[in-house]
Amino acid sequence: MSIASVEAQKQLDRLVALGYPDVADISAAAFRALARPLIAALEQCDPDSADPQCRLGADILLIPTRELVSPESLIARTSIYRMAGFTTMPPRDIASFLPQDGFEPPEGPFYLVVEPHTGTCYINREPDVARKLIDSDERTPLTLEEGLAIATQHPEWLLEKNGFNLLGSRSADGRVPSIWMSQNAPRLGAVWPNSRHTWLGNAYCISRRGISLFR
């Protein structure tokens, strides 16, 4: 097994342990089976691979798509030091944050985010300004689902690095979702595109990879 496939399997195990199959309304075995083709493809990958598409290590996130797992209840499945994540937004509000043009997830029930970051270098920047900076740096902003994956798989980043805006998603009224530490726990909220906060970066990644890119 490769470094990437081991990491993806570890993340899948965490999703199962946190009850994601229940959210998807399928069995744990069926949930695992949906991720199997992507993880199997990763077995051919290596950080030193001659093929750029397979040049992957442990710096990845395994993302279940919204069609498989709706995002409304996922912040409550995150935790830091046994303090469960929370939000004050109603489920309908959370569901309204949709991927923007160009940041739609690849096809398939699961896909990968490559080299995710909380966007420390874009901290205390208005979302609209940070979006231009991220674009100029040839990076891509994370979506709501991808930010929830960071809080799920790497909750310690919220303590060690920073909270973050998720500029790849936006609601109809223009707000962008955000995740930060509040009351010693991960919190999902939202900010306006012209607001700035000293504790919020603007999260990004290098690319997204679906199963089709490995065929």
Backbone as JSON, one array per atom type, in Angstrom:
{
  "sequence": "MSIASVEAQKQLDRLVALGYPDVADISAAAFRALARPLIAALEQCDPDSADPQCRLGADILLIPTRELVSPESLIARTSIYRMAGFTTMPPRDIASFLPQDGFEPPEGPFYLVVEPHTGTCYINREPDVARKLIDSDERTPLTLEEGLAIATQHPEWLLEKNGFNLLGSRSADGRVPSIWMSQNAPRLGAVWPNSRHTWLGNAYCISRRGISLFR",
  "N": [[0.84, -1.2, 0.0], [0.39, 2.3, -0.63], [1.66, 5.47, 0.65], [-0.32, 7.41, 0.35], [-2.68, 5.85, 0.01], [-2.83, 4.54, 2.46], [-3.21, 6.7, 4.17], [-5.69, 7.68, 3.21], [-7.3, 5.48, 3.81], [-7.16, 5.48, 6.58], [-8.47, 7.87, 7.13], [-10.98, 7.24, 6.12], [-11.72, 5.23, 7.92], [-12.04, 6.79, 10.2], [-14.23, 8.39, 9.5], [-16.22, 6.43, 9.36], [-16.22, 5.57, 12.03], [-17.22, 7.85, 13.22], [-19.82, 7.84, 12.51], [-20.7, 8.44, 9.91], [-21.81, 6.68, 7.92], [-24.41, 6.37, 8.95], [-25.46, 8.93, 8.57], [-25.48, 8.95, 5.83], [-27.34, 7.03, 5.47], [-26.83, 4.34, 4.95], [-25.24, 1.09, 5.23], [-22.22, 0.48, 7.17], [-20.46, -1.16, 5.76], [-21.33, -0.8, 3.13], [-20.8, 1.9, 2.83], [-18.0, 1.94, 3.05], [-17.42, 0.45, 0.78], [-18.05, 2.2, -1.28], [-15.93, 3.96, -1.24], [-13.83, 2.38, -1.92], [-12.87, 2.04, -4.68], [-11.48, 4.47, -5.19], [-9.52, 4.5, -3.17], [-8.15, 2.18, -3.85], [-7.06, 3.0, -6.29], [-5.23, 4.81, -5.36], [-3.22, 3.24, -4.42], [-1.32, 2.99, -6.31], [0.07, 5.27, -6.23], [2.67, 7.66, -5.4], [4.83, 9.86, -3.61], [7.09, 10.47, -5.14], [6.48, 9.82, -7.71], [6.64, 9.52, -11.29], [4.47, 10.26, -12.71], [2.48, 13.04, -12.65], [-0.19, 13.06, -11.75], [-0.26, 11.01, -9.94], [1.44, 11.7, -7.95], [1.39, 11.71, -4.96], [1.17, 12.0, -1.4], [0.8, 11.82, 2.1], [-0.52, 14.18, 2.48], [-3.37, 14.82, 2.08], [-6.98, 15.0, 1.76], [-9.8, 13.02, 2.31], [-12.86, 13.24, 0.85], [-16.29, 12.95, 1.29], [-18.96, 13.35, -0.97], [-21.62, 15.81, -1.17], [-23.91, 14.63, -2.11], [-23.75, 12.11, -1.07], [-23.32, 12.43, 1.71], [-24.99, 14.69, 3.53], [-24.28, 18.07, 4.53], [-25.35, 19.25, 6.84], [-25.4, 18.23, 9.52], [-22.79, 17.68, 10.18], [-20.83, 19.21, 11.54], [-21.33, 18.75, 14.21], [-20.21, 16.32, 14.59], [-17.56, 16.68, 14.82], [-14.79, 17.28, 17.05], [-12.84, 18.58, 19.79], [-10.68, 17.75, 22.28], [-12.78, 16.34, 23.47], [-14.83, 18.12, 23.32], [-17.64, 18.8, 21.6], [-18.21, 19.87, 18.24], [-20.17, 22.7, 17.06], [-23.0, 24.68, 15.9], [-24.86, 27.68, 15.38], [-26.49, 28.07, 13.32], [-29.42, 27.31, 11.42], [-30.35, 24.11, 9.92], [-31.28, 24.46, 7.24], [-30.04, 26.81, 6.51], [-27.32, 26.09, 6.53], [-27.3, 24.19, 4.47], [-27.62, 25.86, 2.34], [-25.2, 26.84, 1.5], [-23.44, 26.6, -1.26], [-21.17, 25.02, -3.62], [-19.17, 27.22, -5.56], [-18.97, 28.34, -9.03], [-16.58, 26.54, -10.82], [-15.48, 25.35, -8.61], [-16.74, 23.03, -8.09], [-17.23, 19.7, -6.85], [-15.32, 16.79, -7.96], [-16.7, 14.08, -9.94], [-18.34, 11.27, -8.39], [-18.77, 9.35, -5.35], [-16.81, 9.85, -3.47], [-13.93, 11.98, -3.22], [-10.64, 13.49, -3.56], [-8.87, 16.04, -1.79], [-6.02, 17.86, -2.38], [-3.12, 18.74, -0.68], [-4.25, 20.45, 1.51], [-4.89, 23.51, 3.31], [-5.16, 25.79, 6.05], [-5.01, 28.4, 5.36], [-3.33, 30.39, 6.54], [-1.63, 32.36, 5.58], [-3.35, 34.13, 4.46], [-4.68, 35.39, 6.45], [-6.93, 37.49, 8.33], [-7.97, 38.82, 6.14], [-10.36, 40.24, 3.94], [-12.93, 38.17, 2.61], [-13.5, 38.56, -0.21], [-11.21, 39.91, -1.06], [-9.22, 38.06, -0.33], [-9.91, 35.95, -1.99], [-9.09, 36.86, -4.54], [-6.34, 36.97, -4.09], [-5.75, 34.28, -3.58], [-6.41, 33.19, -6.05], [-4.46, 34.46, -7.66], [-2.21, 33.29, -6.66], [-2.37, 30.82, -7.71], [-3.85, 28.85, -6.43], [-6.63, 27.05, -4.95], [-9.73, 27.84, -3.47], [-11.21, 26.34, -0.54], [-14.25, 24.4, -0.16], [-17.39, 24.28, 1.68], [-17.85, 21.56, 2.44], [-15.25, 20.58, 2.31], [-13.91, 22.09, 4.21], [-15.22, 21.19, 6.5], [-14.19, 18.64, 6.47], [-11.51, 19.1, 7.16], [-11.89, 19.98, 9.81], [-12.85, 17.63, 10.84], [-10.92, 15.59, 10.35], [-8.52, 16.79, 11.1], [-8.75, 18.34, 13.6], [-7.07, 19.6, 15.39], [-5.73, 21.51, 13.96], [-7.21, 23.81, 14.11], [-6.48, 24.83, 16.54], [-3.67, 24.88, 16.47], [-3.08, 26.27, 14.17], [-5.17, 28.17, 12.66], [-8.57, 29.47, 12.57], [-10.87, 29.45, 9.75], [-12.13, 30.82, 6.65], [-14.3, 29.62, 4.05], [-14.06, 29.9, 0.98], [-14.81, 28.7, -1.35], [-17.44, 28.06, -1.29], [-20.7, 29.54, -1.17], [-23.55, 31.37, -0.02], [-26.87, 32.26, -1.2], [-27.26, 34.89, -0.43], [-24.76, 35.91, -0.35], [-23.0, 35.37, 1.74], [-20.16, 33.61, 3.18], [-19.18, 30.37, 4.36], [-17.63, 29.6, 7.54], [-15.19, 28.24, 9.81], [-14.21, 28.03, 13.13], [-12.6, 28.26, 16.38], [-14.64, 28.28, 19.22], [-15.85, 28.77, 22.43], [-14.2, 26.74, 23.29], [-14.49, 24.74, 21.37], [-14.98, 23.4, 18.01], [-16.6, 25.59, 15.74], [-19.16, 26.2, 13.43], [-19.92, 28.79, 11.29], [-20.72, 31.85, 9.59], [-19.6, 34.48, 7.38], [-19.67, 37.83, 6.05], [-18.79, 38.83, 2.71], [-17.22, 41.15, 2.66], [-16.11, 41.45, 5.13], [-13.66, 41.27, 7.79], [-11.54, 39.29, 9.89], [-9.45, 38.82, 12.63], [-8.82, 36.28, 13.45], [-9.36, 34.53, 11.46], [-8.27, 32.69, 8.71], [-8.09, 32.03, 5.16], [-9.06, 29.3, 3.71], [-7.42, 26.92, 1.56], [-6.5, 24.77, -1.23], [-4.31, 22.75, -3.31], [-5.26, 21.21, -5.42], [-8.08, 19.23, -6.63], [-8.98, 15.82, -6.76], [-10.65, 13.36, -8.5], [-11.89, 9.98, -8.96], [-11.8, 9.54, -11.69], [-9.51, 10.75, -12.65], [-7.5, 9.0, -12.17], [-7.64, 6.96, -13.89]],
  "CA": [[0.0, 0.0, 0.0], [1.15, 3.54, -0.71], [1.43, 6.44, 1.73], [-1.62, 8.05, 0.11], [-3.78, 4.92, 0.25], [-2.89, 4.31, 3.9], [-3.82, 7.9, 4.76], [-7.1, 7.71, 2.84], [-7.98, 4.43, 4.56], [-7.25, 5.95, 7.97], [-9.52, 8.88, 7.18], [-12.25, 6.53, 5.94], [-12.02, 4.58, 9.2], [-12.52, 7.82, 11.12], [-15.59, 8.74, 9.09], [-17.11, 5.34, 9.78], [-16.31, 5.61, 13.5], [-18.0, 9.02, 13.6], [-21.22, 7.64, 12.14], [-21.06, 8.95, 8.59], [-22.77, 5.81, 7.24], [-25.77, 6.67, 9.43], [-25.89, 10.15, 7.9], [-25.75, 8.56, 4.44], [-28.43, 6.05, 5.52], [-26.38, 3.05, 4.41], [-24.43, 0.34, 6.19], [-20.79, 0.79, 7.17], [-19.84, -1.92, 4.69], [-21.67, -0.15, 1.86], [-20.08, 3.17, 2.82], [-16.61, 1.62, 2.73], [-17.35, -0.04, -0.6], [-18.09, 3.34, -2.18], [-14.6, 4.58, -1.24], [-12.81, 1.39, -2.28], [-12.18, 2.28, -5.97], [-10.53, 5.59, -5.08], [-8.39, 4.08, -2.34], [-7.39, 1.22, -4.64], [-6.28, 3.75, -7.27], [-4.13, 5.48, -4.66], [-2.14, 2.29, -4.13], [-0.29, 3.15, -7.34], [0.64, 6.62, -6.11], [3.88, 7.82, -4.6], [5.28, 11.25, -3.67], [8.16, 10.61, -6.14], [6.02, 9.24, -8.98], [6.89, 10.28, -12.51], [3.17, 10.73, -13.16], [2.02, 14.1, -11.73], [-1.49, 12.73, -11.16], [-0.06, 10.04, -8.87], [2.48, 12.19, -7.05], [0.63, 12.01, -3.75], [1.59, 11.41, -0.14], [-0.2, 11.85, 3.17], [-1.12, 15.51, 2.58], [-4.62, 14.74, 1.32], [-8.23, 14.84, 2.51], [-10.82, 12.2, 1.68], [-14.1, 14.01, 0.98], [-17.55, 12.4, 0.77], [-19.72, 14.42, -1.6], [-22.89, 16.21, -0.57], [-24.93, 13.67, -2.52], [-23.64, 10.96, -0.18], [-23.45, 12.86, 3.11], [-25.37, 16.1, 3.57], [-23.37, 18.72, 5.49], [-26.01, 19.98, 7.92], [-25.14, 17.71, 10.87], [-21.42, 17.18, 10.29], [-20.01, 19.94, 12.52], [-21.55, 18.13, 15.52], [-19.41, 15.09, 14.67], [-16.18, 17.06, 15.09], [-14.55, 17.55, 18.48], [-11.49, 18.84, 20.29], [-10.66, 17.45, 23.71], [-14.12, 15.87, 23.82], [-15.82, 19.19, 23.18], [-18.23, 18.6, 20.28], [-18.44, 21.04, 17.41], [-21.55, 23.18, 17.1], [-23.36, 25.82, 15.08], [-26.13, 28.3, 15.72], [-27.24, 28.21, 12.08], [-30.37, 26.23, 11.17], [-29.92, 23.21, 8.84], [-31.55, 25.01, 5.91], [-29.01, 27.82, 6.26], [-26.08, 25.37, 6.21], [-27.48, 23.56, 3.15], [-27.65, 26.89, 1.3], [-23.84, 27.17, 1.06], [-23.17, 25.71, -2.38], [-19.91, 25.29, -4.32], [-19.22, 28.22, -6.62], [-18.52, 27.88, -10.34], [-15.17, 26.21, -10.86], [-15.07, 24.65, -7.41], [-17.61, 21.87, -7.9], [-16.44, 18.48, -6.6], [-15.27, 15.8, -9.04], [-17.74, 13.07, -9.88], [-18.1, 10.12, -7.54], [-19.18, 9.54, -3.96], [-15.66, 10.37, -2.73], [-12.83, 12.54, -3.99], [-9.52, 13.94, -2.75], [-8.31, 17.39, -1.8], [-4.56, 17.71, -2.31], [-2.4, 19.79, 0.06], [-5.15, 21.42, 2.14], [-4.27, 24.43, 4.27], [-6.13, 26.7, 6.68], [-4.87, 29.75, 4.8], [-2.71, 31.32, 7.48], [-1.03, 33.49, 4.86], [-4.43, 35.06, 4.07], [-5.43, 35.69, 7.67], [-7.4, 38.87, 8.5], [-8.27, 39.38, 4.82], [-11.75, 40.11, 3.54], [-13.08, 37.05, 1.67], [-13.38, 38.94, -1.62], [-9.8, 40.22, -1.31], [-8.47, 36.8, -0.24], [-10.21, 35.17, -3.2], [-8.21, 37.34, -5.61], [-4.98, 36.58, -3.75], [-5.67, 32.83, -3.78], [-6.38, 32.98, -7.51], [-3.17, 34.9, -8.2], [-1.2, 32.33, -6.2], [-2.68, 29.56, -8.4], [-4.43, 27.92, -5.47], [-8.09, 27.0, -5.08], [-10.35, 27.92, -2.14], [-11.96, 25.16, -0.11], [-15.7, 24.5, -0.01], [-17.92, 23.92, 3.0], [-17.6, 20.15, 2.72], [-13.82, 20.38, 2.49], [-13.57, 22.66, 5.52], [-15.71, 20.23, 7.51], [-13.25, 17.52, 6.47], [-10.37, 19.51, 7.98], [-12.3, 19.96, 11.22], [-13.08, 16.23, 11.21], [-9.69, 14.81, 10.31], [-7.41, 17.52, 11.72], [-9.3, 19.41, 14.45], [-5.99, 20.31, 16.08], [-5.31, 22.65, 13.15], [-7.92, 25.0, 14.59], [-5.71, 25.33, 17.68], [-2.27, 25.08, 16.13], [-2.97, 27.21, 13.06], [-6.17, 29.24, 12.74], [-9.86, 29.23, 11.94], [-10.77, 29.76, 8.32], [-13.26, 30.98, 5.74], [-14.35, 28.61, 2.98], [-14.49, 30.77, -0.11], [-15.32, 27.92, -2.47], [-18.9, 27.96, -1.14], [-21.35, 30.81, -0.86], [-25.0, 31.31, 0.01], [-27.5, 33.17, -2.15], [-27.14, 36.27, 0.04], [-23.37, 36.33, -0.46], [-22.14, 34.96, 2.86], [-19.3, 32.43, 3.02], [-19.08, 29.64, 5.62], [-16.37, 29.69, 8.28], [-15.04, 27.34, 10.96], [-13.22, 28.54, 14.06], [-12.76, 27.81, 17.75], [-15.49, 29.1, 20.07], [-16.22, 28.02, 23.63], [-13.3, 25.57, 23.33], [-14.97, 23.71, 20.45], [-15.13, 23.89, 16.63], [-17.89, 26.22, 15.47], [-19.48, 26.53, 12.04], [-20.69, 30.0, 11.15], [-20.64, 32.48, 8.28], [-19.18, 35.88, 7.38], [-19.97, 38.56, 4.84], [-17.59, 38.86, 1.87], [-16.4, 42.35, 2.87], [-15.71, 41.52, 6.54], [-12.35, 40.68, 8.09], [-11.43, 38.84, 11.27], [-8.05, 38.53, 12.92], [-8.63, 34.86, 13.76], [-9.78, 33.71, 10.32], [-7.57, 32.63, 7.45], [-8.95, 31.68, 4.05], [-8.51, 27.98, 3.43], [-7.2, 26.59, 0.15], [-5.77, 23.54, -1.56], [-3.63, 22.83, -4.6], [-6.13, 20.63, -6.44], [-9.04, 18.18, -6.28], [-8.81, 14.64, -7.62], [-11.68, 12.32, -8.49], [-11.44, 8.67, -9.44], [-11.57, 9.55, -13.15], [-8.15, 11.22, -12.94], [-6.55, 7.92, -11.94], [-7.89, 5.9, -14.86]],
  "C": [[0.87, 1.26, 0.0], [0.85, 4.43, 0.5], [0.04, 7.06, 1.58], [-2.78, 7.12, 0.41], [-3.94, 4.61, 1.74], [-3.57, 5.5, 4.59], [-5.31, 7.96, 4.45], [-7.89, 6.65, 3.61], [-8.15, 4.84, 6.03], [-8.37, 6.98, 8.1], [-10.9, 8.24, 6.99], [-12.66, 5.85, 7.24], [-12.58, 5.58, 10.21], [-13.95, 8.23, 10.77], [-16.6, 7.68, 9.52], [-17.31, 5.37, 11.29], [-17.18, 6.77, 13.98], [-19.46, 8.94, 13.13], [-21.64, 8.19, 10.8], [-21.97, 8.0, 7.81], [-24.21, 6.04, 7.68], [-26.31, 7.92, 8.75], [-26.26, 9.84, 6.45], [-26.88, 7.56, 4.33], [-28.07, 4.77, 4.78], [-25.54, 2.35, 5.47], [-22.97, 0.79, 6.12], [-20.07, 0.08, 6.03], [-20.11, -1.27, 3.33], [-20.93, 1.19, 1.72], [-18.62, 2.95, 2.45], [-16.45, 1.2, 1.28], [-17.34, 1.11, -1.6], [-16.73, 4.03, -2.28], [-13.52, 3.66, -1.79], [-12.14, 1.68, -3.62], [-11.15, 3.4, -5.9], [-9.32, 5.19, -4.27], [-7.52, 3.07, -3.08], [-6.53, 1.94, -5.67], [-5.08, 4.42, -6.62], [-2.98, 4.54, -4.36], [-1.01, 2.38, -5.16], [0.44, 4.49, -7.22], [1.83, 6.66, -5.17], [4.32, 9.28, -4.69], [6.34, 11.51, -4.74], [7.76, 10.05, -7.5], [6.34, 10.15, -10.15], [5.6, 10.86, -13.08], [2.65, 11.79, -12.19], [0.69, 13.78, -11.06], [-1.35, 11.78, -9.98], [1.0, 10.46, -7.87], [1.82, 12.68, -5.77], [1.22, 11.31, -2.55], [0.47, 11.47, 0.87], [-0.94, 13.18, 3.26], [-2.37, 15.59, 1.7], [-5.8, 14.71, 2.29], [-9.18, 13.99, 1.68], [-12.17, 12.87, 1.93], [-15.29, 13.21, 0.46], [-18.38, 13.54, 0.19], [-21.04, 14.67, -0.89], [-24.0, 15.23, -0.93], [-24.91, 12.43, -1.64], [-23.92, 11.34, 1.27], [-23.79, 14.35, 3.12], [-24.63, 16.79, 4.71], [-24.02, 19.24, 6.76], [-25.6, 19.52, 9.32], [-23.67, 17.4, 11.14], [-20.57, 17.92, 11.3], [-20.16, 19.31, 13.91], [-20.75, 16.84, 15.69], [-17.91, 15.4, 14.77], [-16.02, 17.28, 16.59], [-13.08, 17.86, 18.71], [-11.53, 18.65, 21.8], [-12.06, 17.13, 24.24], [-15.18, 16.96, 23.82], [-16.35, 19.14, 21.75], [-18.4, 19.92, 19.55], [-19.91, 21.43, 17.42], [-21.75, 24.31, 16.11], [-24.65, 26.41, 15.62], [-26.99, 28.5, 14.47], [-28.23, 27.06, 11.93], [-29.91, 25.37, 9.99], [-30.15, 23.79, 7.45], [-30.51, 26.04, 5.52], [-27.7, 27.15, 5.83], [-26.16, 24.78, 4.8], [-27.42, 24.57, 2.02], [-26.26, 27.27, 0.8], [-23.42, 26.16, -0.01], [-21.83, 26.04, -3.02], [-20.11, 26.31, -5.44], [-18.68, 27.65, -7.93], [-17.0, 27.69, -10.34], [-14.67, 25.45, -9.67], [-15.98, 23.47, -7.09], [-16.76, 20.62, -7.68], [-16.38, 17.58, -7.82], [-16.4, 14.78, -8.88], [-17.33, 11.92, -8.97], [-18.53, 10.38, -6.11], [-18.06, 10.08, -3.07], [-14.68, 11.0, -3.71], [-11.76, 13.01, -3.02], [-9.29, 15.44, -2.89], [-6.82, 17.23, -1.55], [-3.94, 18.97, -1.68], [-3.36, 20.86, 0.61], [-4.42, 22.29, 3.15], [-5.34, 25.36, 4.81], [-5.98, 28.15, 6.22], [-4.32, 30.78, 5.75], [-2.15, 32.55, 6.79], [-2.07, 34.51, 4.39], [-5.28, 35.43, 5.28], [-5.77, 37.19, 7.72], [-7.57, 39.58, 7.15], [-9.75, 39.22, 4.54], [-11.87, 38.98, 2.53], [-12.92, 37.44, 0.2], [-11.94, 39.28, -1.99], [-8.97, 38.93, -1.31], [-8.7, 35.94, -1.47], [-9.3, 35.58, -4.36], [-6.76, 36.92, -5.35], [-4.77, 35.08, -3.99], [-5.59, 32.51, -5.27], [-5.01, 33.34, -8.08], [-2.04, 33.98, -7.8], [-1.42, 30.94, -6.79], [-3.05, 28.45, -7.42], [-5.94, 27.93, -5.65], [-8.73, 27.0, -3.69], [-11.15, 26.67, -1.81], [-13.45, 25.47, -0.01], [-16.11, 24.14, 1.42], [-17.59, 22.48, 3.36], [-16.13, 19.89, 3.02], [-13.33, 20.98, 3.82], [-14.04, 21.77, 6.66], [-14.78, 19.03, 7.59], [-12.0, 17.86, 7.27], [-10.73, 19.43, 9.45], [-12.53, 18.54, 11.73], [-11.78, 15.46, 11.34], [-8.53, 15.47, 11.05], [-7.94, 18.65, 12.62], [-8.23, 20.21, 15.16], [-5.49, 21.51, 15.28], [-6.0, 23.94, 13.6], [-7.22, 25.64, 15.78], [-4.3, 25.72, 17.28], [-2.08, 26.12, 15.03], [-3.99, 28.33, 13.24], [-7.51, 28.73, 12.23], [-9.8, 29.71, 10.5], [-12.13, 29.96, 7.66], [-13.15, 29.94, 4.63], [-14.94, 29.26, 1.74], [-15.01, 30.01, -1.32], [-16.82, 27.72, -2.42], [-19.45, 29.33, -0.79], [-22.86, 30.61, -0.86], [-25.57, 32.34, -0.97], [-27.38, 34.63, -1.73], [-25.7, 36.76, 0.1], [-22.46, 35.93, 0.67], [-21.3, 33.74, 2.49], [-19.22, 31.7, 4.36], [-17.69, 29.74, 6.22], [-16.39, 28.68, 9.42], [-13.93, 27.9, 11.84], [-13.48, 27.96, 15.45], [-13.63, 28.79, 18.53], [-15.95, 28.25, 21.24], [-15.47, 26.69, 23.7], [-13.74, 24.44, 22.42], [-15.0, 24.28, 19.03], [-16.53, 24.47, 16.43], [-18.02, 26.51, 13.98], [-20.35, 27.78, 12.01], [-20.54, 30.55, 9.74], [-20.22, 33.94, 8.44], [-19.6, 36.51, 6.06], [-18.69, 38.74, 4.03], [-16.71, 40.09, 2.02], [-15.95, 42.51, 4.31], [-14.34, 40.87, 6.73], [-12.28, 40.36, 9.57], [-10.0, 38.38, 11.52], [-7.78, 37.05, 13.15], [-8.98, 33.94, 12.59], [-8.82, 33.84, 9.14], [-8.58, 32.34, 6.35], [-8.4, 30.4, 3.43], [-8.44, 27.69, 1.93], [-6.58, 25.21, 0.01], [-5.07, 23.76, -2.9], [-4.52, 22.29, -5.72], [-7.13, 19.67, -5.81], [-8.85, 17.04, -7.26], [-9.96, 13.67, -7.43], [-11.13, 11.03, -9.06], [-11.11, 8.69, -10.92], [-10.15, 9.98, -13.51], [-7.1, 10.13, -12.75], [-6.72, 6.78, -12.95], [-7.14, 6.13, -16.14]]
}
